[in-house]
Amino acid sequence: MITLFVKLVINLILLLREINSKGMVGFYDSSCPQAEEITAKIVTDALSVAPTLSGPLLRLFFHDCFVRGCDASVLLNSPTQQAEKDAVPNKSLRGFDIIDKVKTALEKKCPGIVSCADIVALVARDVVVKTGGSTWNVETGRRDGNISLLSDAIPNLPSPFADIGTLKTSFKSKGLSVKDLAVLSGAHTLGTGHCAAFKNRLYNFTGKGNSDFDPTMDSNYVNALRKKCTINGTDNLVQMDPGSSIVFDEKYYLQVSKKRGLFQSDAALLDDSETKTYVNDHKSGNADSFFQDFAVSMVNMGRIEVLTGTAGQIRKVCSRVN
């Protein structure tokens, strides 16, 4: 009897540790039961006015979790411009004001309860839902980090210039699988990219002159991109999924399969058997499968190096530590 009791206690402790390390669905059900409803309403209102914010808001979650884990460190300001958001890959991030609006509303309703890290995760889910994707249960209970360093960003964020080997290594280092890589790349169905992030593919790619382009790109696509990204022109924005950049769907994979992935990191999905198979399996319209996979992979990413328990803090303002 004692042995059985001890086993039950041990199992309970292990379960609590697992919940504590990953967060749990419904963490705010008692302490702030309207948290998710309030967040969703603000996201809905924001996208109704500025639908192009969908991509940037989803991207915030990626850029947060890959650097120091999902701790809202990407939101912190630095008086000397040495925070994560000051790094070159994060210069184009937008939507901080929407996160702030959610935080202000939640602080008014439930002071000191909901973390900025959880707000970023909830907003990402709500963006997907509001743009046509499926919903999922977001694990919450994360706490906010106190540190944000520019120097941490570049080594940890997957680069748009990365090859498949580098991408796989990056994702593996965060506890994510090759399938997660293929699935989460599908987030590029939303949003735009700066010419600077892919213009190297359009001109003098192998050193043979300005007419020389990345041979892994469709030539008609190259010609279309060159009209928007001229050699000495401004750093314009281009839709990552042409014609579908504010709708969450699986059409990104059709573009990649046709050699129309905007970034080298998109084209790289065709250089690995597992990621290429995923692209080909979804290029003809397999939305339900992609939506289900995306939900699973977002939960997986949301578990990267989370702070729980007494670690970190619950920031009163997302852009600064308490």
N, C-alpha and C positions, 0 to 999 in steps of 0.2 A: 504493500500500500504506500509506504514511504517512498519507495523507488519510483512508483508510478507518479506520485505527486511531484517528485524532483524532476522527472522527465517533462511533466506538463509545464512546470515553472521554466525549465530551460528552453522549451519550445516557444513559450510565450516571450521570453527575453529575446530569443533569436528573431521572432516575428517582429517585435517592436523595433529591434535594431534595423531590420530590413526596411520597415516603414520609415524609420527615422532617416535612413540613408538615401531613400528614394523619394520621400514625400508620399502623400496619399491623396486619393480622390476625395473631395468633400472636406478638406482640411478646415475650411472656414464655415462649415454648415451651422455651427453653433455660435462662433465668435463674430462672424460677419456674413449672415446668410444671404444677403443681397449682393455680395461682392461680384459674382459672375454676371448677374443681371445688369448691374450698373456698368460694368466694363463693356458688355456687349452693346448696350444702348449708346455709349459714347463712340464706340467703333463704328456702329451703324450710321450715326449722325455724321461722323467725320468722312466716311467714304461716300456718303450721299452728296457731300459738297466737293470733296477732292478724291475722286476714285483712284487717281494715280498714286495715292499714298499706300495702297495695298501692298505693293512690292517692298517699299522701304520698311514698312511696319513689320512685315514677315521677316525681312532681312535682319532686323534688330535682334531677333531671337537667336539666329545663327551666329551673328557676330558677338553676341554676349556669351553664349555657351562655349564657343571654341577658345575663348580667352579667359582663363581663371575659372572656368565653369559657369553655370547659369546663376550668376550672383548679382546681376544688374551693374557690374563694374563698367560696362560700356556707357552707362548713363552719367557717370560722374564727370564733373567739370574740374579743370585744373587752372589755377591762376597763372601758371607758367606754360600752359598749353602742352603738358606732358602726360596727359591722360590717354586712355585707349582711343577715345573719340577723336583725338588729334593726330592719330596715325594716318598715313596716306590711304590705306584701304577703307578707313572709316570716315574720311572727309565727305563722302557723298551720302552718308546716312541721313535720313530725314524721319520725321514723325515723333521727335522727342516731346513736342508740345502736346501730342495726343496722350502719351504716357503720363505727362505731367497733369493733364486734365483728369485722367482716370484717378491718379493718386490724390489729387485735391478732393475729388468727390468721395473717395473711400475714406480719406482722413476725416472728412466732415461726418460721414456716417459711422465709421468704426475707427476712431483714432488709434494709431500705433499698432494696428492688427495685420494689415495686408502688406506684404513685402513688395518692393519694386520688381524684384526678380520674378515673382509670381504674376505680377501685372504684365510684364513683357511676354510671358508664356501664354497667358490668357488672351491677350491682344492678338498674338500670332494665330491662335486657334480661331478666334472670332473673325479675323481677316479672311481666313480660308473659307469659313462658312458663308460669310457675306458675299464672297466673290464666286460662289458656285460649288465649292467643295463640300465634303462631308464633315460632320462634327466628330469629336472624340472627347473622352473624359481626361481633363488635364490634372496631372498630379500636382498638388500644391503643398505648401509647408516649407518652401525655400526661404532662406534668410539672405539679406543683402551683404555683400562684401564691403570692406573698408578701403581696399586698395585698387587703383587703376593706373597702369603704367603704359605709356606709349610703346616702350621697348618690348612689351609682351605681345603686342598685336601682330606685327608682321611675321614673327616666327610661328605663330599659332593659327592664323587665318589662312584657309585654303586660297591659293592665288588663282586668278583667272588665267594665268599663263602656265599653270601646272600641268605636267603630264600625268598619265594614269598611275604610274608608280608612286609619284609624290602624293597624289590624292589618296591612294589606298593607305599609304603610311600615315598620313595626317589623320584620316578617319580612324584607323586602328589605334592610334595613340590616344584617342578620345573614347575608346571602347565601342566604336561603331563598326559595323560589318561592311563588306563590299556591297551587299544589297542596300544597306542604309545609304551608301554613297550614290548608288544609282537612283534610289527613290528620292532622296532629299535634293538631288540635282534638279528634280522636277519642279522645285520651287521657282525655277527660272521661267516658269510659265507666267509669272507675275513680274511686272516691273520693267525697268530699262537699264541699259548699260552705257557708260561713257565711252566715246570713241577711243580715248587713251588706253582703255583696257583691252582693246582688240585691234587697233589700227596697225600694229606691227604685222598682222596677218594679211593686210591689204596691199602693202607696198614693200618692195625690196626684201621680201621675206627670206630668201636664200642668198641675197647679195648680187642679184642679176639685174638690178634696176627697178624703177618704180612700177613697171608693168608686172613685176614678179610678185605672185601672191602665194599664200599657203595652199599647197596642192591638195590638202584634205578638205578644202572648201569648194562648194559649188560655184562655178564661174559666174553664173547669173546673179547669185547672191552677193558675190564680191562686187559686181558692177553696181548693184543697188546700194550697197553699203558705201561705196566710194563717193556716191552722190551726196551722202550725208556726212561723210568723214573724209574731207579732202586732205591732201598732204599737209598743207600749212593752215588749214582751217581751224575754227574753234572746236572746243571739246564738246560736241553735241551729244544729245541723248538718243539712243536707238532702242526700240522695243526688243526685248530678248526673245519674245515669242510673237512675231509679227501678226497683227490683227487680233491678238488674243491676250494682250498684256495686262488687262484688268479683269480677266476671267480665269478662275482657277480650273484648269482642265488638263487633259493628258496630251494636248497637241504639241507640247514641247518635244516629246519623243519622236513625233513625225518629223519635226524640223531637224533634229539631230540625225535621224536615219537618212535624211536627204542631204547630209553634209552642210546643213545650215545652222549648226550650233554656233552661237555668236562668239563665245570665248574658246580658247584652246582647251580649257577644262571641260567644256561641253563636248567638243569633238573627241576628247580623250576617252569618253565612254565607249567609243567604238574600237578602242585598242585593247580591250580586255574581254575575254570570252563571257564572263558572268554579267558585266555591265552591258555589253553589246546585246546579249540575249534579252536582258530586261528592256532595253530600248526597242528591239524588234518585236517583243511581245506586246508592246503598248503603242506602237506607231499607228496601228489601224483602229484605235479607239477602244480601249479597255479601261474605261474610267472607273468603274466600281472597284476593280482590282487595285488600280493606282491609289484611289482614295483610301482604301483600307490599309494598304502598305504605308502610305504617307502618315496616317494616324499613328501607326506602330512606330515608325522611325522618328516621328516628332517626340513621342513619349521617351524613346531611347535617348534622343539628344537632350531632352529636358532633364535627364538624370546625370549629366556630366558634372562631376565634382561639386555637387550641391552642398550648400551650407545649411545645417538644420540644428535643432536643439538650442544650445546657447552660443553657437558659433555666429560670428557676424552680428548683424543688428537688423531692426526694422526701421529703415530710413523714414524720416518725416517728410523729407523732400528728396526726390529721386536723384537730383543732380549733385547732392552733397551729403557727406556723412553727418550724423547727428553731432 
